Amino acid sequence: MSSLKRIALAVNTSADLATLLPLQKDMKQVDESQQRQLAEAARTLHEFQKMLMVNAEKQAIQSTLAILISLGLAGFLGWRTMRVIVSQLFGIRASLLHLNNGDLTHQLKLENHDEIGAIVTEFNTFVDRLRGKIDIVKTVAIDLSQGSTQLN
């Protein structure tokens, strides 16, 4: 029978002092055993807390790295998109300078089939129609000029 059970049995049966005194040594052993168990439980708890802290730190580092990588990727993609759009706009501007100087034969270059590409297509269509109307005006002007010289 274990010491703890003998102590419990003696207390439950209302033993006299003479019976309980020898059990005092057993109680000290039980106290020491419980203290060892408590100390072991405290060490285990401490190790578990350390492990949780290490895992929390690792998770925080991983989350921070994931956020930094995501921000870097988003920044790169944003910069790349902006660069593509700006280069297309510079190309349109250069073509418009040709048109501004009276060169209606110059067409804007269609590089992509996106929104800017739709603007380029519509602008080229507009210039083609404008060139056709100017050709009509030239023809009418020549006809009028010839008609006025015949009248004189």
C-alpha positions in Angstrom: 0.0 0.0 0.0 1.4 3.4 -0.9 2.2 6.0 1.8 -0.6 8.3 0.6 -3.2 5.6 0.9 -2.0 4.5 4.4 -2.3 8.2 5.5 -5.7 8.5 4.1 -6.9 5.3 5.7 -5.5 6.3 9.1 -7.2 9.7 8.9 -10.5 8.2 7.8 -10.6 5.6 10.6 -10.0 8.3 13.3 -6.7 6.7 14.4 -5.1 7.9 17.6 -2.0 10.0 17.9 0.3 7.0 18.3 -0.9 5.6 15.0 -0.5 8.9 13.2 3.0 9.8 14.4 4.8 7.0 12.4 2.9 8.2 9.4 4.4 11.7 9.7 7.5 10.4 7.9 5.3 9.1 5.1 3.7 12.5 4.9 7.1 14.2 4.4 7.9 11.7 1.7 4.5 12.5 0.0 5.2 16.2 0.4 8.7 15.8 -1.2 7.1 13.6 -4.0 4.5 16.3 -4.6 7.1 19.0 -4.6 9.1 17.1 -7.2 6.0 16.6 -9.3 5.2 20.3 -9.0 8.7 21.3 -9.9 8.6 18.9 -12.9 5.3 20.4 -13.9 6.7 23.9 -13.5 9.7 23.0 -15.7 7.4 21.4 -18.3 5.2 24.5 -18.3 8.2 26.8 -18.6 9.5 24.8 -21.6 6.1 24.9 -23.2 5.9 28.6 -22.7 9.4 29.0 -24.3 8.3 26.9 -27.2 5.2 29.0 -27.7 7.3 32.2 -27.6 9.7 30.7 -30.2 6.8 29.7 -32.4 5.2 33.1 -32.0 8.4 34.8 -33.0 8.9 32.5 -36.0 5.3 33.2 -37.1 5.8 37.0 -36.7 8.9 36.8 -38.8 7.2 34.8 -41.5 4.2 37.1 -41.5 6.5 40.2 -41.8 8.5 38.6 -44.6 5.3 37.7 -46.4 4.0 41.2 -46.1 7.3 42.7 -47.3 7.5 40.3 -50.2 3.9 41.2 -51.1 4.5 44.9 -50.9 7.7 44.6 -53.0 5.9 42.5 -55.6 2.9 45.0 -55.7 5.4 47.9 -56.0 7.3 46.2 -58.8 4.1 45.4 -60.7 2.7 48.9 -60.2 6.0 50.4 -61.5 6.0 48.1 -64.5 2.4 48.9 -65.4 3.1 52.6 -65.0 6.2 52.3 -67.2 4.2 50.5 -70.0 1.4 53.1 -69.9 3.8 56.1 -69.8 5.8 54.7 -72.7 2.6 54.3 -74.8 1.6 57.8 -74.0 5.0 59.2 -75.0 4.6 57.3 -78.3 1.2 58.9 -78.8 2.6 62.3 -78.0 5.4 61.9 -80.6 2.9 60.9 -83.2 0.7 63.8 -82.4 3.6 66.2 -82.9 3.9 64.8 -86.5 0.2 65.5 -87.0 0.5 68.9 -85.5 3.2 69.8 -88.0 0.7 69.0 -90.8 1.7 65.4 -91.6 -1.7 63.7 -91.9 -0.1 60.6 -93.4 1.4 59.7 -90.0 -0.4 57.0 -88.1 -0.2 56.3 -84.4 1.4 52.9 -83.7 -1.0 50.3 -82.2 1.2 48.5 -79.7 -1.5 46.9 -77.4 -5.1 46.0 -77.6 -6.1 47.7 -74.4 -7.8 51.0 -73.6 -4.9 53.0 -75.0 -4.9 50.8 -78.1 -8.6 51.6 -78.5 -7.8 55.4 -78.3 -5.0 54.9 -80.9 -7.4 53.0 -83.3 -10.1 55.7 -83.0 -7.6 58.5 -83.5 -6.2 56.9 -86.6 -9.8 56.5 -87.9 -10.4 60.2 -87.2 -7.2 61.2 -89.0 -8.1 59.0 -92.0 -11.6 60.7 -92.2 -10.0 64.1 -91.8 -7.5 63.4 -94.6 -10.5 62.3 -96.8 -12.4 65.5 -96.1 -9.2 67.6 -96.8 -8.8 65.7 -100.1 -12.4 66.6 -101.0 -11.8 70.3 -100.1 -8.6 70.3 -102.2 -10.6 68.8 -105.1 -13.3 71.3 -104.8 -10.8 74.2 -104.5 -9.0 73.0 -107.6 -12.3 72.8 -109.5 -13.3 76.3 -108.3 -9.9 77.6 -109.3 -10.2 76.1 -112.8 -13.8 77.3 -113.1 -12.8 80.9 -112.2 -9.9 80.9 -114.7 -12.3 79.7 -117.4 -14.7 82.5 -116.6 -11.9 85.1 -117.0 
